[in-house]
Amino acid sequence: MRLTRAESKAANRRALIEAAREIVGRDGSKAKLEDITELAGLTTGAVYSLFGGKNGLMAAMVEDYAGPLDLSGAETGTRLEEAVAEIARRFLRMSADPRAAGMMLFEARVLDLVLTDPDLCGRLTAAMRSTEVDLAALLTGREHDGGAVTGEQALRLARALRALLAGLGQGVVLGAYEADEEYFVRTAQALITPKVLGPA
């Protein structure tokens, strides 16, 4: 089956982003465009055509990486505590995955890349905020303390959850902590306080 022009363009775009992730994961800010295109099986012309150049490709790669947490199907129950428990379990599964060490190395290399480029830094910050907004959407309206969690409360809790669980997850990847589901859940739920949630 022959790909349409749009399908071919999308496939080439995906191949270049995936290749960029692999090369940046290996080389950080020293990643070379030639290595990326060779791995993708494409030419530098394809990079300029699809992304406008290496910086455009790096920006697309950073924006594409919003974080590996899959929130689909996490809408179990109506109580805030249930949703937070499910998010904690997903972070733990992600951290205990054999590929997690490679992902953590990639994240470190991306930081190496973006900290020297204000545009890329801004794009990574926006991607991180997008992840927090997705988490907040999952928490908004949940039952807690006789009422429903507001959007602002959910966003404050989402920020705290992401920071806490990312730190715990790194400890699991590095072997500093055991992958203890009960601990992940209880620690995440301990953030559900008036000081974190703030006013309704």
C-alpha positions in Angstrom: 0.0 0.0 0.0 1.4 3.3 -1.1 1.4 6.2 1.4 -0.3 9.5 0.5 1.9 12.6 0.6 0.4 13.6 3.9 1.0 10.1 5.4 4.6 10.1 4.1 5.3 13.6 5.6 3.8 12.5 8.9 5.9 9.3 8.9 9.1 11.2 8.1 8.3 13.7 10.8 7.9 10.9 13.4 11.0 9.1 12.2 13.1 12.3 12.6 11.6 13.1 16.1 12.3 9.5 17.2 15.9 9.6 15.8 16.4 13.0 17.5 15.3 11.5 20.8 17.8 8.7 20.5 20.7 10.8 19.4 20.0 13.5 22.0 19.7 10.8 24.6 23.1 9.6 23.7 24.9 12.9 22.9 23.0 15.7 24.6 23.8 19.1 23.4 26.5 17.7 21.1 23.9 15.9 19.0 24.7 16.3 15.3 22.0 16.7 12.6 23.9 14.2 10.3 23.7 11.5 13.0 19.9 12.1 13.4 19.2 12.0 9.7 21.3 8.9 9.2 19.4 7.1 11.9 16.1 8.2 10.5 17.1 7.1 7.0 16.4 10.6 5.7 18.4 13.6 4.4 19.1 17.0 6.0 16.9 18.4 3.3 14.0 16.6 5.0 14.8 18.3 8.3 14.7 21.7 6.6 11.5 20.9 4.7 9.6 19.6 7.7 11.1 21.6 10.6 13.0 24.6 9.1 16.3 23.3 10.4 17.9 21.6 13.4 16.5 24.1 16.0 13.0 23.4 14.7 13.5 19.7 15.0 14.9 20.0 18.5 11.8 22.2 19.4 9.5 19.6 18.0 11.3 16.8 19.9 11.0 18.7 23.2 7.3 19.5 22.6 6.6 15.9 21.6 8.1 14.8 25.0 5.3 15.8 27.4 6.2 12.9 29.7 5.6 9.2 29.5 2.6 9.1 31.9 -0.5 7.6 30.2 -3.6 9.0 31.9 -6.1 7.2 29.7 -8.6 5.2 31.7 -7.5 6.8 35.0 -11.0 8.1 35.7 -11.9 5.4 38.2 -14.1 6.4 41.1 -15.3 9.9 42.0 -13.3 10.7 45.1 -10.1 12.7 45.0 -8.2 10.1 47.0 -9.0 7.4 44.5 -7.7 9.5 41.5 -4.5 10.4 43.4 -3.9 6.7 44.3 -4.3 5.7 40.6 -1.9 8.4 39.5 0.7 7.3 42.1 0.3 3.6 40.9 1.0 4.7 37.3 4.1 6.7 38.2 5.3 3.6 40.1 4.7 1.3 37.1 6.5 3.8 34.9 9.4 4.0 37.3 9.7 0.2 37.7 9.7 -0.3 33.9 13.0 -1.7 32.6 13.2 1.2 30.1 12.9 3.8 32.8 16.7 4.3 33.2 17.0 5.1 29.5 14.2 7.6 29.8 15.8 9.2 32.8 19.1 9.5 30.9 17.2 11.1 28.0 15.6 13.6 30.3 19.0 14.6 31.7 20.3 15.0 28.1 17.3 17.1 27.2 18.0 19.4 30.2 21.6 19.7 28.9 20.3 20.8 25.6 17.5 23.2 26.7 19.5 25.0 29.5 21.7 26.5 26.8 18.8 27.6 24.6 16.1 30.0 25.9 13.6 29.0 23.2 13.9 25.3 23.9 13.8 26.0 27.6 10.5 27.8 27.1 9.1 25.0 25.1 10.1 22.4 27.7 8.5 24.5 30.4 5.3 24.7 28.3 5.3 20.9 27.9 5.7 20.4 31.6 2.9 22.8 32.3 0.7 20.9 29.8 1.3 17.7 31.8 0.2 19.5 35.0 -2.9 20.7 33.2 -3.7 17.2 32.1 -3.3 15.9 35.6 -5.4 18.8 37.0 -8.2 18.0 34.5 -8.3 14.4 35.9 -8.6 15.8 39.5 -11.1 18.7 38.9 -14.6 18.1 40.2 -13.6 15.1 42.3 -15.3 14.7 45.7 -13.3 15.8 48.7 -14.2 17.0 52.1 -17.9 17.4 51.4 -17.4 19.4 48.1 -15.9 19.3 44.7 -12.3 20.1 43.9 -12.0 23.3 41.9 -9.8 23.8 38.9 -7.3 25.9 40.8 -7.1 23.4 43.7 -6.6 20.6 41.2 -3.7 22.5 39.5 -2.0 23.2 42.8 -2.3 19.5 43.7 -1.2 18.4 40.2 2.1 20.4 40.5 2.9 19.0 43.9 2.0 15.4 42.8 4.2 15.7 39.7 7.2 16.9 41.7 6.8 14.4 44.5 6.2 11.4 42.3 8.9 12.3 39.8 11.4 12.4 42.7 10.2 9.1 44.2 10.3 7.6 40.7 13.9 8.6 40.2 14.7 6.9 43.5 13.2 3.7 42.2 15.1 3.9 38.9 18.4 4.5 40.7 17.7 1.7 43.2 17.5 4.0 46.2 13.9 3.0 47.0 11.9 -0.2 46.6 9.0 -0.1 44.3 6.4 -0.1 47.1 2.9 0.7 45.8 1.4 1.3 49.3 4.2 3.9 50.1 3.7 5.7 46.7 -0.1 5.8 47.2 0.1 7.0 50.9 2.7 9.6 50.2 0.8 11.0 47.2 -2.4 11.1 49.2 -0.6 12.9 52.0 -0.5 15.9 49.7 -4.3 16.2 49.9 -4.3 18.9 52.6 -5.7 22.4 52.8 -2.2 23.8 52.6 -1.6 22.2 49.2 -5.1 22.6 47.8 -5.6 26.1 49.0 -8.9 27.9 49.0 -11.8 26.6 46.9 
